[in-house]
Amino acid sequence: MNLSQCVNRAVQFNPQGLATVFGERKHTWTEFKERIARLAQGLKGLGVENDDRVAILALNSDRYLEYFFAVPWAGGMVVPINIRLAPPEIIFTLNDSETKVLIVDDVFAAMLPVLKGKLDTVTQIVFVGEGETPEGCVSYEALVENSQPAEDAGRCDEDLAGLFYTGGTTGRSKGVMLTHNNLLSNALNITPAMQINDEVIYLHSAPMFHLADCASTFAVTLAGGSHSFTPKFDPEETLKTIVADKVTNCLLVPTMLNMLVNFPGLEKYDLSSFKRVLYGASPMPEAVLLKAMQLLPGCQFMQGYGMTEASPLITFLDAKYHDLDGPYAGRLKSAGRAGVAVELKIADEDDKELPLGEVGEVLTRGPHTMKGYWKMEALSEETLRGGWLHTADMGYMDEEGFIYIVDRSKDMIISGGENVYSTETENAIYQHPAVRECAVIGIPHKDWGEQVHAVVVLSEGQQLTEEALKKYCAELIAGYKCPRSISFQKEPLPVSGAGKILKADLRKPYWEGQDKGVS
């Protein structure tokens, strides 16, 4: 199994079918294969060899999709970088992954002066944008046009396909090592669930660096369907693209769908082609779902639950269970059931399976689970102990195999579909000289699911405003990781007998009256 298999099948199955459409630029699957083979040769000419890392820092486009297939075609590994990261975080990712080639577009080429002199292993920078190629960069299109098609490197099965960085419990992000088997197994899991075939036109409106969007990237290609793109999510641009490209499928996190259905003049757009929405990252608010079902009666809504370490799909909630008052009422509160090639269990602290209905940690195993964390052997062994991926999500399973997530065993916050590990935010806050103690927790938010909240104790005689501390954090970490609200207190934070801050006590007042401690 390898990622090249997706392209080869698309060409064999639908050679003149539309592969990509980005504005006025369109390519068939035959043209797509030719372009990625040429780009692969161009990358090899820049020194890319087997297992070398090629990173991309760019907005969505048809060329981003080409990157996902050209890099493994050349024998390399992809490193898609979160576009919301702050410069210090981007530098860490590039150096930690030991990236050899960096690809940037118009937006992020402006960041190159900030990165200059701080990248340990990057030898070449490729410009993938629409404007003039900056000095010192190699033109993406020139690589494609001036290279002969390369033979596929033949990377497959347990060979690494990419490093996908996620937040860290220790204050540093982790490179999740995903193999060709991992990404292909996910494609095979999602294809029947989302009814993906060669007639699907999938819109990349969610960021393409995020594995939630990648869940469909390889599946749609494998089926010989079509890919449409907006550079980033914007409700008006998304609606216009759905109409123009006759989009059928899309991934929207609940906050995106909320913005879409509340967009003024929604009724003026012909959305008759729009058939399926996959959402994930956080549960769908009932009010948003009701409005979406009312305004988009021809569209099915489906939920996927997963994580980067699982490539990412673990469970799937079919459209028929999005039922508020019929025979399946109540299922909407669940995260669905295991994917077709996914094994699941709910386990106690000793990893022993618990009876149905009892709360424990969600464990999963199968071809979808990661190979481990890049250069973090001890953490890899701990997370994958006993052959099971330990998700750190707490939940229970009912008598029909539906999973219900009720809490998290790690201090992770999910806000607007983005994972925030509290330690990363705490590390930034602790760098301020006025701060003596801090704890970061997730509190409920009606639109974003959860909000990053900091509880701070200042050193004696120090003064600090909420806005000043927020601004300080924004210089060190991505905006979505910064606290949205801060409470200052004079008394020390509550601690256990072992001296650990009792975050459960800090969270309790915010979650009172709710049936679970996550949103």
C-alpha positions in Angstrom: 0.0 0.0 0.0 1.3 3.4 -0.9 0.1 6.9 -1.6 1.1 6.7 -5.3 -1.5 4.0 -5.6 -4.2 6.7 -5.1 -3.0 8.6 -8.2 -2.4 5.5 -10.3 -5.9 4.2 -9.6 -7.4 7.6 -10.4 -5.6 7.7 -13.7 -6.6 4.2 -14.5 -10.2 4.6 -13.4 -10.9 8.2 -14.5 -8.0 9.4 -16.8 -9.8 12.5 -18.3 -11.8 13.2 -15.1 -11.3 16.5 -13.4 -8.7 16.1 -10.7 -8.3 19.7 -9.4 -10.0 23.0 -10.0 -8.6 26.2 -8.4 -10.2 29.3 -9.8 -9.5 29.2 -13.6 -6.8 26.5 -13.2 -8.0 22.9 -13.9 -6.2 19.6 -14.4 -7.3 16.1 -15.3 -6.0 13.1 -13.4 -3.7 12.3 -16.3 -2.3 15.8 -16.2 -2.1 15.6 -12.4 0.0 12.5 -12.5 2.3 14.1 -15.0 2.8 17.2 -12.8 3.6 15.3 -9.6 6.1 13.0 -11.4 7.8 16.1 -12.8 7.7 17.9 -9.4 9.2 14.8 -7.8 12.1 14.9 -10.3 12.5 18.6 -9.6 12.7 17.9 -5.8 15.3 15.1 -6.4 17.3 17.7 -8.4 17.3 19.8 -5.2 18.8 17.0 -3.3 15.7 15.2 -1.9 16.5 11.5 -1.2 14.6 8.7 0.5 13.2 9.7 3.9 14.2 13.4 3.5 11.7 15.8 4.8 10.0 18.4 2.6 7.8 20.9 4.5 5.1 23.2 3.3 3.9 26.5 4.8 1.1 27.7 2.6 -2.7 28.3 2.2 -4.9 25.8 0.4 -4.4 25.3 -3.3 -4.2 22.7 -6.1 -0.4 22.8 -5.7 -0.8 21.8 -2.1 -2.5 18.6 -3.2 0.3 18.0 -5.7 2.8 18.3 -2.9 1.1 15.6 -0.9 1.8 13.1 -3.7 4.9 14.4 -5.3 7.0 14.2 -2.2 6.5 10.5 -1.5 6.8 9.9 -5.3 10.3 11.3 -4.9 10.9 9.1 -1.8 10.5 11.9 0.7 8.3 12.6 3.7 5.8 15.5 3.9 5.8 17.9 6.8 2.6 20.1 6.6 3.1 23.1 8.9 0.2 24.7 10.8 -0.3 28.2 9.2 -1.4 29.6 12.6 1.9 29.0 14.4 4.1 31.8 15.6 7.6 32.2 14.0 9.4 30.5 17.0 7.1 27.5 16.7 7.6 27.3 12.9 11.4 27.4 13.4 11.1 24.6 16.0 9.1 22.4 13.7 11.5 22.8 10.7 14.6 22.2 12.9 13.1 19.3 14.8 12.0 17.5 11.7 15.3 18.3 10.1 13.5 19.5 7.0 15.7 19.8 3.8 13.3 21.7 1.5 10.7 24.3 2.5 7.8 25.3 0.3 6.1 28.6 0.9 3.5 30.7 -0.9 2.9 34.4 -1.3 1.6 34.9 2.2 4.4 33.1 4.0 7.2 34.2 1.8 7.0 37.5 3.8 8.1 35.5 6.8 11.4 34.3 5.3 13.4 37.3 6.6 12.3 36.3 10.1 13.4 32.6 9.5 16.7 33.5 7.9 19.7 32.3 9.8 17.6 30.2 12.2 17.0 27.1 10.1 19.5 24.3 10.8 18.9 21.9 7.9 16.8 23.7 5.2 19.0 23.9 2.1 16.4 25.0 -0.5 13.2 27.1 -0.4 10.6 26.6 -3.2 8.1 29.3 -4.0 4.6 27.9 -4.7 2.7 31.2 -4.9 1.1 33.1 -7.7 3.4 36.2 -7.7 7.0 36.7 -8.6 9.5 34.3 -7.1 11.4 35.9 -4.3 15.2 36.2 -4.4 16.9 33.1 -3.2 13.9 30.9 -3.8 13.2 28.3 -6.5 10.1 28.6 -8.6 7.6 25.7 -8.1 6.3 25.9 -11.6 9.8 26.0 -13.0 10.5 22.7 -11.2 7.4 21.2 -12.8 8.0 22.6 -16.3 11.8 22.0 -16.5 11.9 18.4 -15.1 11.3 15.1 -16.8 8.8 12.8 -15.0 10.5 10.7 -12.3 9.8 7.0 -11.7 7.9 6.4 -8.5 10.4 5.8 -5.6 8.3 2.8 -4.5 7.9 3.8 -0.9 5.1 1.8 0.7 3.6 0.0 3.6 5.5 0.8 6.8 7.8 3.4 5.2 7.1 6.8 6.7 4.9 9.1 4.5 5.1 12.2 6.7 5.5 13.9 10.0 2.3 15.7 11.3 3.0 17.9 14.2 0.5 18.2 17.1 0.6 20.0 20.4 2.6 18.6 23.3 1.9 17.7 26.9 5.5 18.6 27.8 5.3 22.1 26.3 6.8 21.1 22.9 4.9 19.9 19.9 5.4 16.3 18.7 6.0 15.0 15.2 3.5 12.2 14.6 5.1 9.6 12.3 2.5 8.3 9.9 3.2 5.6 7.3 1.8 4.8 3.9 -0.3 2.1 5.5 -1.6 4.5 8.1 -2.8 7.1 5.5 -4.2 4.5 3.0 -6.0 2.6 5.7 -7.7 5.8 6.7 -8.7 6.5 3.1 -10.3 3.0 3.0 -12.1 3.7 6.3 -13.6 6.9 5.2 -14.5 6.0 1.6 -17.6 3.9 2.4 -18.6 6.1 5.4 -18.7 9.3 3.2 -19.9 7.5 0.1 -16.9 8.7 -1.9 -16.7 7.8 -5.6 -15.6 9.4 -8.8 -18.6 11.7 -8.9 -17.6 13.4 -5.6 -16.3 17.0 -5.8 -14.6 17.7 -2.4 -14.0 21.2 -1.2 -10.8 21.9 0.7 -12.1 24.8 2.8 -10.6 23.7 6.1 -6.8 24.0 6.3 -5.0 21.4 4.3 -2.2 21.1 6.8 -4.7 19.6 9.3 -5.2 15.9 9.2 -8.9 16.3 9.5 -8.9 17.6 6.0 -6.4 15.0 4.9 -9.0 12.4 6.0 -10.6 13.0 2.6 -7.5 14.1 0.6 -6.4 10.6 -0.1 -9.8 9.0 -0.2 -11.1 11.3 -2.9 -8.0 10.8 -4.9 -8.2 7.0 -4.6 -11.8 7.2 -5.9 -10.9 9.4 -8.8 -13.1 12.2 -7.6 -12.4 15.9 -7.9 -10.7 18.4 -5.6 -11.8 22.1 -5.2 -10.1 24.7 -3.0 -10.5 27.9 -1.2 -7.2 29.4 0.2 -8.7 29.5 3.7 -12.2 29.3 5.2 -14.4 32.3 4.5 -18.1 31.8 4.5 -18.8 33.9 1.5 -15.9 32.4 -0.5 -16.9 28.9 0.5 -20.5 29.5 -0.7 -19.3 30.9 -4.0 -17.0 28.0 -4.6 -19.7 25.4 -3.7 -21.9 27.0 -6.4 -19.2 27.6 -9.0 -17.6 24.1 -8.7 -20.8 22.2 -7.9 -19.2 20.9 -4.7 -20.7 17.8 -3.2 -18.6 17.1 -0.1 -16.8 19.2 2.5 -15.3 19.1 5.9 -16.5 21.8 8.3 -15.8 22.0 12.0 -18.9 23.1 13.9 -17.7 26.7 14.2 -17.3 26.9 10.4 -20.7 25.4 9.8 -22.2 27.9 12.3 -20.6 30.8 10.4 -21.9 29.4 7.1 -25.6 28.9 8.1 -25.6 32.3 9.7 -24.2 34.1 6.7 -26.5 36.9 5.4 -28.1 36.1 2.1 -27.4 32.3 2.4 -30.7 31.7 0.6 -29.4 33.4 -2.6 -26.9 30.7 -3.2 -27.8 27.5 -5.2 -26.5 24.8 -3.0 -28.3 22.0 -4.6 -25.1 20.1 -5.4 -24.0 20.1 -1.7 -24.7 16.6 -0.4 -22.5 15.7 2.6 -20.7 17.5 5.4 -18.2 15.7 7.6 -17.6 17.5 10.8 -15.3 16.8 13.7 -12.9 18.2 16.3 -15.8 18.9 18.7 -19.5 17.9 19.0 -22.0 19.7 16.9 -24.2 22.1 19.0 -27.8 21.0 18.6 -29.0 24.6 17.7 -26.4 24.8 14.9 -27.4 21.3 13.5 -31.1 22.2 13.6 -30.5 25.4 11.6 -28.2 23.6 9.1 -30.7 20.8 8.5 -33.4 23.4 8.0 -31.4 25.6 5.6 -29.7 22.7 3.8 -32.4 20.0 3.6 -30.6 18.1 0.8 -27.4 17.8 2.8 -26.3 14.9 5.1 -24.3 15.6 8.2 -21.8 13.1 9.5 -19.4 13.2 12.4 -15.9 11.9 12.6 -13.9 11.4 15.8 -10.2 10.9 15.7 -6.8 12.3 16.4 -3.5 12.8 14.5 -2.0 9.7 16.0 -4.8 7.7 14.4 -4.4 9.0 10.9 -7.0 10.4 12.0 -10.4 8.6 11.9 -11.3 6.4 14.8 -15.1 6.5 14.9 -17.9 7.7 12.6 -21.4 8.8 13.2 -23.6 8.2 10.2 -26.2 10.7 8.9 -29.1 8.6 10.0 -28.1 9.0 13.7 -28.4 12.8 13.4 -31.9 12.4 14.7 -33.3 14.6 17.4 -36.7 13.1 18.1 -36.9 9.8 16.1 -35.9 6.2 16.7 -32.2 7.2 16.9 -32.6 10.2 19.2 -29.7 10.5 21.6 -27.1 9.1 19.3 -26.1 12.6 18.3 -24.4 12.9 21.7 -22.1 10.1 20.8 -18.9 10.1 18.7 -20.2 7.2 16.6 -18.9 3.7 16.1 -15.5 2.3 15.1 -14.4 2.6 11.5 -14.4 -0.6 9.4 -10.7 -1.3 10.0 -10.6 0.1 13.5 -10.5 -1.9 16.8 -11.8 -0.1 19.9 -12.1 -0.8 23.6 -12.7 1.1 26.8 -10.0 0.3 29.4 -9.2 0.8 33.0 -5.8 2.1 34.3 -4.3 -1.4 33.8 -5.5 -1.4 30.1 -8.1 -4.1 31.0 -11.4 -3.8 29.0 -14.3 -2.5 31.0 -17.9 -3.6 30.9 -20.3 -1.6 28.7 -21.4 1.6 30.2 -18.3 2.1 32.4 -16.1 5.1 31.9 -12.4 4.5 31.0 -9.8 5.5 28.5 -10.6 5.0 24.8 -8.0 2.7 23.2 -7.6 1.8 19.6 -5.4 -0.4 17.4 -5.2 -1.4 13.8 -3.4 -0.2 10.6 -4.5 3.4 11.3 -2.4 3.8 14.4 0.9 5.9 14.2 4.3 4.4 14.1 5.3 6.7 17.0 6.5 10.2 17.8 9.5 11.6 16.0 12.7 11.3 18.1 10.6 10.6 21.2 11.0 6.9 21.9 9.9 6.8 25.5 6.7 8.7 24.9 6.0 6.5 21.8 6.3 3.4 23.9 4.1 4.8 26.6 1.4 5.9 24.2 1.4 2.7 22.2 2.0 0.3 25.1 0.5 -3.2 24.7 0.0 -2.5 21.0 -2.9 -0.1 21.6 -3.0 3.6 21.0 -3.9 5.4 24.2 -6.0 8.4 23.2 -6.2 10.1 26.6 -9.9 10.6 26.0 -12.2 9.2 28.7 -15.5 7.7 27.6 -17.8 4.7 27.6 -19.3 2.3 25.1 -23.0 1.4 24.9 -24.5 -1.9 24.0 -24.5 -1.1 20.3 -20.9 0.0 20.1 -21.4 3.8 20.2 -18.7 5.7 22.0 -19.5 8.7 24.3 -16.6 11.0 25.2 -17.0 12.5 28.7 -13.6 13.9 29.7 -9.9 13.9 28.8 -7.2 12.4 30.9 -4.6 14.9 29.5 -4.8 18.7 29.9 -5.9 19.2 26.4 -8.4 21.9 25.2 -10.2 21.7 21.9 -11.2 25.2 20.8 -12.7 25.8 17.3 -11.4 22.5 16.1 -7.8 23.2 17.2 -6.0 21.1 19.9 -4.4 23.2 22.6 -2.2 21.5 25.2 -2.3 23.6 28.4 1.4 23.1 29.0 2.3 25.0 25.8 0.2 28.0 27.0 1.5 27.8 30.5 5.1 27.8 29.3 4.5 31.0 27.5 2.8 32.6 30.5 5.5 31.5 32.9 8.1 33.4 30.9 6.5 36.7 32.0 8.6 38.0 34.9 5.5 39.1 36.8 4.0 35.6 37.0 4.5 33.4 39.9 2.0 30.6 39.2 -0.4 29.8 36.5 -2.7 27.0 35.3 -4.5 26.8 31.9 -7.8 25.1 31.6 -10.6 24.7 29.1 -14.0 26.4 29.9 -17.2 26.2 27.9 -17.8 28.5 25.0 -21.0 28.6 23.0 -19.4 29.1 19.6 -15.9 27.5 19.9 -16.8 24.5 22.1 -14.1 25.3 24.6 -12.2 28.5 25.5 -8.6 28.7 26.7 -8.7 30.2 30.2 -5.7 31.0 32.4 -5.7 31.3 36.2 -2.7 33.4 37.2 -1.0 34.3 40.5 1.4 37.3 40.3 4.6 37.6 42.2 4.4 39.9 45.3 4.3 43.6 44.3 3.8 42.9 40.6 0.9 44.3 38.5 -0.2 43.0 35.1 -3.3 43.5 33.0 -5.2 40.8 31.1 -4.5 42.5 27.8 -0.8 42.9 28.5 -0.4 39.2 29.3 -2.4 38.2 26.2 -0.2 40.4 24.0 2.9 38.9 25.6 1.7 35.3 24.8 0.9 36.2 21.2 4.6 36.9 20.6 5.6 33.4 21.7 2.8 31.0 20.6 0.1 30.8 18.0 -3.0 32.9 18.5 -5.3 30.0 19.1 -3.1 28.8 22.0 -3.2 32.2 23.7 -5.6 32.6 26.7 -8.9 34.1 25.6 -9.7 35.0 29.2 -7.6 35.4 32.4 -8.5 35.5 36.0 -6.0 36.8 38.6 -6.1 35.6 42.1 -3.9 36.4 45.2 -4.1 33.0 46.9 -1.9 30.1 45.7 -3.3 27.6 43.3 -4.8 24.5 44.9 -2.4 21.5 44.9 -2.5 17.8 45.7 -0.4 16.2 48.4 2.3 15.5 45.7 2.3 19.2 44.8 0.4 18.9 41.5 -2.0 21.8 40.6 -5.6 20.5 41.0 -6.9 21.7 37.6 -10.1 19.7 38.2 -10.9 22.1 41.1 -10.3 25.1 38.9 -12.5 23.8 36.1 -15.3 22.7 38.3 -17.2 26.0 38.7 -17.3 26.5 34.9 -18.7 23.1 34.1 -21.3 22.8 36.9 -24.7 21.8 35.5 -23.3 20.0 32.5 -23.3 16.2 32.0 -19.7 16.0 30.9 -16.5 17.9 31.3 -15.7 18.6 27.7 -17.4 20.4 24.8 
